[in-house]
Structure formats: C-alpha cells, structure tokens
Amino acid sequence: MRWRRVSVRGPSMSPTLRDADVVLARFGCAVRSGDVVLVRWASRPGQLSVKRAARPSGTGWWVLGDNPYGSTDSRTLGTADVLAVVGWRLWPRPGRLQGPVE
C-alpha cells in the first residue's frame, strides 16, 4: 500500500479538518461509508478533494463535506472516484480522525 501526505484547502471538511491541516492518505485499502477519503471528480480531473464517503453509487462514491454550507461535493458534482482513505491528521493536531459529524 502507498501513503501520501495531503494538505487540506478550504472549509469543506470543518470541523473535522481545517484549511492547512496535513493528513495522511492510504491508497489501496477498502472504503467504508463514513471514511474521510481523497477523491477525484470526472468533471475536474486535475483536482483532488478530501471529503467523507457517504455511500457507493454506481461506479463511484457519493461524497459530502462535513461543512454543508461551505462544500462543493456530490450534491453539485455527482459521484467521485475514491483514490485513498484518510485516517490520520499529521499537523497541527496529530491523531486519528474520528467518524462522521452528527
């Protein structure tokens, strides 16, 4: 399995993740609903996004930001291709990421 450091940009995953947080993404592992994931959109192939996996949908995943008022996600762009699962924040508050915000 591969690992990659990813810098979070924007408010879409607040309060779980904030702008400028650095997280660790793990490629090649199984995705479950509720996981924080690194995704790519068919309509924006050059852009990677960090979102929360809501449910599998056809050939991709329906993903949402934890901040419904500041997120461009599947509600706008449709399903996404999940590339990796994000399990850890490396900076500024190191630790394992928790489940979905209720």
Secondary structure, 3 states (H helix, E strand, C coil): CEEEEEECCCCCCCCCCCCCCEEEEEECCCCCCCCEEEEEECCEEEEEEEEEEEEEECCEEEEECCCCCCCCCHHHHCCEEEEEEEEEEEECCCEECCCCCC
